Amino acid sequence: MDRSPVTTDPFDDDKLKEECGIFGILGHKDAGALAALGLHALQHRGQEAAGIIAFDGRQFHTHRAVGLVGDNFGDQKVIAALKGDTAIGHVRYSTSGGTIMRNIQPLFAEFEFGGFGLAHNGNLTNAETLRRSLIKRGSIFQSTSDTEVIVHMMAQAQGDVTTRLIAALNQVEGAYSLTCIAKDKIIAVRDPRGVRPLVLGKLDGSWVVTSETCALDIIGADYVRDLEAGEMVVIDRNGIRSMKPFRPEVKRFCVFEYIYFARPDSVTEGISVYEARKRIGAELSRESGLPADLVVPVPDSGVPAALGYAQESGIPFDLGIIRNHYVGRTFIEPSDQIRHLGVKLKHNANRAGLAGKRVILVDDSIVRGTTSKKIVEMVRQAGATEVHMRISSPPTKHSCFYGIDTPESSQLLASKNDVAAMARIIGVDSLAFISIDGLYRAMGEPGRDPKAPRFCDACFTGEYPTRLTDIEERGDNPVQASLLEIA
Ligand code: SF4
C-alpha cells in the first residue's frame, strides 16, 4: 500500500483504518461473482477502491474501480465480463490523494511465463529502499504502491512463477498476506510472522483463500484452516500444495484485528473476534470498573466490548448513541456547513435513555481524540450526569507500519498525553484503557511476555517485530531505539 496522509474530513471517524482485504478462488464456474461477494463481505477492510482479475483458460479479464464493491460490481455486465473459473480480488482503503487508478489492486504484469496478478494486504517496511535500488537497475514503476516492488523483483528472478515469487519475498520485510493469479493457478502467501490474516476455505470442491472467514460465510464456503505464518499454498487443477519457503520467525499476529479491524463475525486464528471483544470488555471492567447507571457502546465497533463490560459489571447495557449507517463520503461533498456538523452526521445521542444517568461509554480506541471529545459533549448535552470512558485497547502511541493507516505518531493523542491529560482533553469525568497485560489475559495468556509476546502490539508498545528499514534510512525514526529484533 502507499502511505498517504490521513484524511481530516468530517466523515473521518477518527479510527485507524485497515488498508486491504483479499480474496481468491480456483475451479468454480462463478469465480468472478463469488470474488465480488467475498470482497463485499470484506468491505470494512477498504472502502475506497476494489478490483478483480479473472482467468478463463486463455485470457485474463479485469475490472478495477474507485468506490464500493456494490457500486462497481453490482452490474451483471461487469460480472459477466469477468470470465473464467479462477479469480482474485482486492479492496483497499486510501485517502483521496492516494486513490489513483494505477494503485488499485490486484496489480497485473506480463512475464515470460504469462500474466500474473497480485493482491496484497499489509505493508512492506523496506519497499522504498528496494524501489530505489530497482529504479537504479532500470525498473520503471507504474504505481506508488509498495506492492509493485514484488512484481519487479520477480521480473529480475529466474524460474517459474512460484520460484520467482519466493525469490522476491525473500527480499522484503514487513507484513504481507497475498493472493496471486497466474493462468491456471492461484498462490496464497502469509509473511513469516503472520501479521495479517489469511484463511483457506472450500466451496463445492473449489479452494478459496481470503482475509477473513466472513468472506467464506457470504458465499457458503466451509472454513478449512488459517494459513500458517510463513506458509505458501499453490492451488491448481491437481489440488493444493503447501510449503514453508522462508526463514522461520516467531509468529506475531496483529492483536488490533481482534480489538477493531476484523469483522466481529469472523473467526481468526481459531478465536471468535466477537467473543474476544467481549472478553476484552469484561477484563476492562475488572481492571477499571466504577459505579454507574449505564454502559453505552460507541457504535458500532464498541458494542461487543461494551456487552462484555456490562455483563461482567452487572451495570445495564443500553444503546445511548445511535449510528447512522448511510453516511457515505462518496455521495456528499464536504461543505463548510457539513464540516461544522462533524460527528453528528454519524452519531446521535439517544436522549431518552441518557438523561439523569451516570454513563460509562465504551469504545475500542482513541486515535486523535476528535470524535471522542464530540461524542462526550453530545452525551452530556443529552443530560447525562457523569460521563466516563473505557477503552478496550491500550493507548495507541505509535504508528503502524504493517498495513494500517495511522496518523503520524505526533498526531496520536496518547503519544503526547498521559491518561489524566487525555481525560481533560476529551472532557470525561474519568478515562481508563485496558492494560497491555489485561489485553493479553483476555486473549488467553497470563499476561504479556516481554521476551516473547504472542502478538504484534507495536502501536501500543513501540516494539516492532520487524526492521523498519525505510524509516531507518530516512533517519527520522522516533521509534528506532525501541525496535525489537526477533531472532
Ligand atoms: S502495529 Fe498495531 S495495528 Fe499495526 S500490525 Fe501491529 S498491532 Fe496491528
Residues whose N, C-alpha, C, O or C-beta is under 5 A from the ligand:
A	BS01	SF4	C254 V255 F256 S399 C400 F401 Y402 I404 C456 D457 A458 C459
